[in-house]
């Protein structure tokens, strides 16, 4: 989801959740979720990655819990220990 232009990744993230809310109930599947939502603070972390992660998690926090408007976030990874602690708290099942 990282894009060439400044701010495009955040716009795509907002669009993803907006589109998903219109199609709900829906599943958003993120393969290799550690590459998108990995632990913060690495020496090589790019600002665009940080902003996109923050936008994704903010949108994730804003999801509704009504049965007819459900959006399920499903992530897959081979490196679960590389996930950000804030992401792990948002995952009820592992």
C-alpha positions in Angstrom: 0.0 0.0 0.0 3.0 2.3 0.1 2.7 4.7 -2.8 4.9 7.1 -4.8 3.3 10.4 -3.6 3.3 11.8 -0.1 0.0 11.0 1.6 -1.3 8.4 -0.9 -0.9 5.4 1.4 -3.0 7.1 4.0 -5.7 8.0 1.5 -5.8 4.4 0.2 -6.1 3.1 3.8 -9.0 5.4 4.4 -10.6 4.3 1.1 -10.1 0.7 2.0 -12.0 1.0 5.3 -14.7 3.3 3.7 -15.3 0.8 0.9 -15.3 -2.1 3.4 -18.0 -0.4 5.5 -20.2 0.0 2.4 -19.8 -3.7 1.6 -20.1 -5.0 5.2 -20.1 -7.7 6.4 -16.7 -8.2 4.9 -13.2 -9.5 5.7 -10.0 -7.5 5.2 -7.2 -10.0 4.8 -3.6 -8.8 5.2 -1.0 -11.3 4.2 2.4 -10.8 5.7 0.8 -8.4 8.2 4.2 -7.9 9.9 5.4 -5.9 6.9 2.5 -3.5 7.2 2.0 -3.4 11.0 5.4 -4.4 12.3 6.9 -3.1 15.6 7.6 0.7 15.7 10.8 2.4 16.3 13.2 0.6 14.0 16.2 2.4 12.8 15.1 2.1 9.2 11.4 2.9 9.7 10.2 5.3 7.0 7.8 8.1 8.0 5.3 7.0 5.3 5.2 3.6 6.9 4.6 5.0 10.3 1.8 7.3 9.0 0.1 4.4 7.2 0.3 2.1 10.2 -1.2 4.9 12.4 -4.0 5.4 9.9 -4.7 1.7 9.6 -4.9 1.3 13.4 -7.1 4.4 13.8 -9.5 3.1 11.2 -9.4 -0.3 12.9 -10.3 1.3 16.2 -13.3 3.0 14.6 -14.9 -0.2 13.3 -18.5 -0.8 14.3 -19.5 -4.0 16.2 -23.1 -4.3 14.8 -23.7 -7.7 13.3 -24.9 -6.2 10.0 -21.9 -3.8 9.7 -19.2 -6.2 10.7 -15.7 -5.8 9.3 -13.3 -8.5 10.3 -9.5 -7.9 10.1 -7.6 -11.1 9.4 -3.8 -11.1 9.3 -1.3 -13.8 8.4 2.4 -13.8 9.3 5.3 -16.1 9.7 6.8 -13.6 12.2 4.2 -12.9 14.9 6.8 -11.6 17.3 7.6 -8.8 14.9 4.1 -7.3 15.2 3.6 -4.0 17.0 2.2 -4.4 20.5 -0.7 -2.1 19.7 -1.6 -4.5 16.8 -1.4 -7.6 19.1 -3.8 -5.9 21.5 -6.3 -5.5 18.7 -6.2 -9.2 17.8 -8.6 -11.1 20.0 -7.5 -14.5 18.7 -4.0 -15.7 17.7 
